[in-house]
Amino acid sequence: MLISFKKTHPAALTPTFQTAGAAGFDLALIEDLTIPPHSLVKTSTGLIIQIPTGYFLLITSRSSNSLKKGIALANGVGVIDSDYCGPNDIIGLIIENITDAQVSLKAGDRVAQGLILPIPTVTFTELEGDVSAPDRGGFGSTG
């Protein structure tokens, strides 16, 4: 699959898979950040990524972020639709400092990863009458 992208900032890094078996490609910061304890900051990757029709870009935090950097992506995951690729549709990140201390990050730090996934074709149909499946007990039913 060929994915086209545009760098909108000179510090933007080309999306890169770090190993041959990596599912996600890394996304890096374009600026130095200082995040106060338990605060959020919005930042940019400096990238516009053209996702093919029928796919979406899932953005997740790198697994080592919380332990090594004291950060998390504030929204947990991000979904970038295939039509989010215009000249102002730059991939942004909201980073949360999850510690009691100030966190400093540098331009070029890899803080997120992207996965390109297919969108299933879905059709919804409303059920008539009662739901016949067994009841599991609702939200939180498995503990």
N, C-alpha and C positions, 0 to 999 in steps of 0.2 A: 504494500500500500504506500503510495506516495502522498506525503503531507506537505503542503506549501505553508510557509510562514513568512512574516515580515518583522524585522527588527525596527522598532520605533524609537529606540534609544541606543546610543553608542555602547553602553555597558551591558546591553542585553546579550545573553548567551544562547547559542544554538541549542535547542532541545536535544538531549543526549541520553541514550541507553548506556548505563554504566557497565553492564555485563551482557554476554550473549543470551542469557536466560532471563533477563529483566523484563517484567511485564509492563513497567512504567518507565517513562523518560523523566529526567529531572528538570525542574523549573527553578531558576535562581533569581535572587534579588538584583536590582539595578542600582540600589543605593544603600548606604550605610543607615542603619536604624538603631535608635536607642528607645527601648520600650519600658516605661515605668512598671512596677509590680502590678499585677492583675489588671492590666490595661490592654486595649486593642489599638492596632494601627493598620491603616489601609495602605498598601503599597502596590507596586506594579512589577510585572515581569518584563515589560518592554516588548512584548510579543503579541502579534495578531496571528492566530493559527486558523487556517482554513480546513475545517473538518468536512469530509465528504458527506453528501446527502445520504441519510440512512444510518449515520453514526453520530455519536456525541463524545465529547471529551470529559472524562471524570477526573477531577483534581482532588487529590488526597494529600494529607500530611506525610512526610517521610517518617518511617517507623521510629527512627532514632531521635526525632525532634524533642520529645518531652524529656527524655533522660539526658541527652547531650546538650541541648540548647535551652531547655526550659520553656519551650513554646509549643503551640498547637494552632492549627487553622481554626479560627473562631466558629466557622459554620460547619465544621466537621468535614464535609466534602462539598465540592462545587460541581455543577453541571453546566457545561458550555455547549450550547446547541450549534448545529451546523450552520445556521444563518447568523451567528454572532461572529462576523468576520469583516465588518466594514472598517473604514479608515480610523474610526474612533473606538473600535471594539477591542481594546487592549486587555489582555488577561491580567486581572488584578487578584490580589490575595489580601485577606484580613487575618492578621497574625495576632494571637493572644499570648501575652506573657502569663504563664500559669504559676509563676513563682512569687516569693515574697521579696525578691531582689530585682534590681534593674537588669535588663538583658540587652546586650549589644550584639548586633548582627552586621556583617559586612557585605558590601556589593559583591556578588558572585557566590554568596552562600546558597547552597541548594537546600531549599526549605519545603518544596512541594514536589509531587510527581503527578504526571498525567498518564491516563490510560485511554486509549481510543476503543470504544465499544460499540457494537451494533445496537440499533434500536429495533426491538421486535415489533412486528405489525400486530396491533391489538384492536379488537372490536369488543365493545361492551354490550351486554344484554341484561336488561333488568329482569330479576326473578319475579314470577307471579306467585303469590301466596307465601307460605312460611319457608324458612331455610331448613333444609332437611338434614344437614350434616350434624354429627354429634357436637355438643357444646363443650368447649375446653375450659370455660370459666372466665373468659374475658381477659382484659389487659393485665399482664403480670402473672398469668395463671401457672407458669412453670417455675416461679420463684424469682 
